[in-house]
């Protein structure tokens, strides 16, 4: 690219086109790892509002201000971040970092964006077990505010990912399946994803877009190793967990599996993490949902909720070590996926069958999140008319007054504390 963010060519062929291939290749200007880390750290300190808002922050910083990628490339990288499982906005940042600075650039982009919220959530997790009874009202306020936050996420995702009759039907059936077969959640969700993909392949075939590829310097070996490692860990960690009585392996499996199997990122990880941590008794349900509510009030990726869970678990590893293990385990699948798919994503996404399967899976994601809105959120948070009124007020502040989520979380927690004293 030149200084204005345009693809640089040698004049022998059209800008951004591989001669004779018919596919677009974007070759961004290289940057230093320190530069990428610093810019991502600034975003990690200021990017409030969840995954959808993060896309806007990234566009302003990476496209408009710094011109690290052009608009067309950014749109395709957004599609990549949504098409595969893992942390949605974090995968987008990793992809931009890799395009800018190779593998280490991708790591720096993740580290900078993740570090601020990870530190905050770790501190909250370490102190969760030391909270006094006077804080119970505030904690319940955090539990309540998670209901409207996830409710709005369901509404937005439904309009975006299930806008027609076929995809709405997939979403409804996915909701019913998760509610009917709640345990083990990982098995049920994988089954729902598979059925959603099959339904999409049958019902949702459409015209493909032009293929597009990206060069980020990782090479074919890194691509192949990343793809293999993703599946090897996904298969071997459960086996190792069943074979060895090692809490660290169990923790790694729980969080790696959650990060590897969740489509859509953000709030969608809720049912998997709830099953993996509350189910075996590592964290109690109120502590879990209160932490999820608190995660809405901090900048950066919601997946740093994993640091809170790792730190607050009643069994070892916990504390700072548990937070670090949970954090690395849940984000590792996202990193491996970006390395494995970034070079060939354009041509892969251009296939009609792949697009149809992805649309079906994304519709199923909506249904899974709707089921999580009912259980554990609604069933655990809305226990009285006062709780319903508090959740409704928070919904109004978010949806109609357009207050930032972090402020609504603080106000709802304070209201919960006030109600507890009355």
HELIX and SHEET records of a PDB file:
HELIX    1   1 UNK A   33  UNK A   46  1                                  14    
HELIX    2   2 UNK A   51  UNK A   58  1                                   8    
HELIX    3   3 UNK A   59  UNK A   65  3                                   7    
HELIX    4   4 UNK A   71  UNK A   83  1                                  13    
HELIX    5   5 UNK A   88  UNK A  128  1                                  41    
HELIX    6   6 UNK A  133  UNK A  135  5                                   3    
HELIX    7   7 UNK A  136  UNK A  161  1                                  26    
HELIX    8   8 UNK A  165  UNK A  180  1                                  16    
HELIX    9   9 UNK A  185  UNK A  203  1                                  19    
HELIX   10  10 UNK A  219  UNK A  243  1                                  25    
HELIX   11  11 UNK A  247  UNK A  261  1                                  15    
HELIX   12  12 UNK A  266  UNK A  269  5                                   4    
HELIX   13  13 UNK A  270  UNK A  273  1                                   4    
HELIX   14  14 UNK A  274  UNK A  278  3                                   5    
HELIX   15  15 UNK A  285  UNK A  295  1                                  11    
HELIX   16  16 UNK A  302  UNK A  304  5                                   3    
HELIX   17  17 UNK A  305  UNK A  312  1                                   8    
HELIX   18  18 UNK A  319  UNK A  341  1                                  23    
HELIX   19  19 UNK A  345  UNK A  349  1                                   5    
HELIX   20  20 UNK A  352  UNK A  372  1                                  21    
HELIX   21  21 UNK A  373  UNK A  378  3                                   6    
HELIX   22  22 UNK A  379  UNK A  381  1                                   3    
HELIX   23  23 UNK A  385  UNK A  399  1                                  15    
HELIX   24  24 UNK A  405  UNK A  421  1                                  17    
SHEET    1   A 2 UNK A  24  UNK A  26  0                                        
SHEET    2   A 2 UNK A 212  UNK A 214  1                                        
END                                                                             
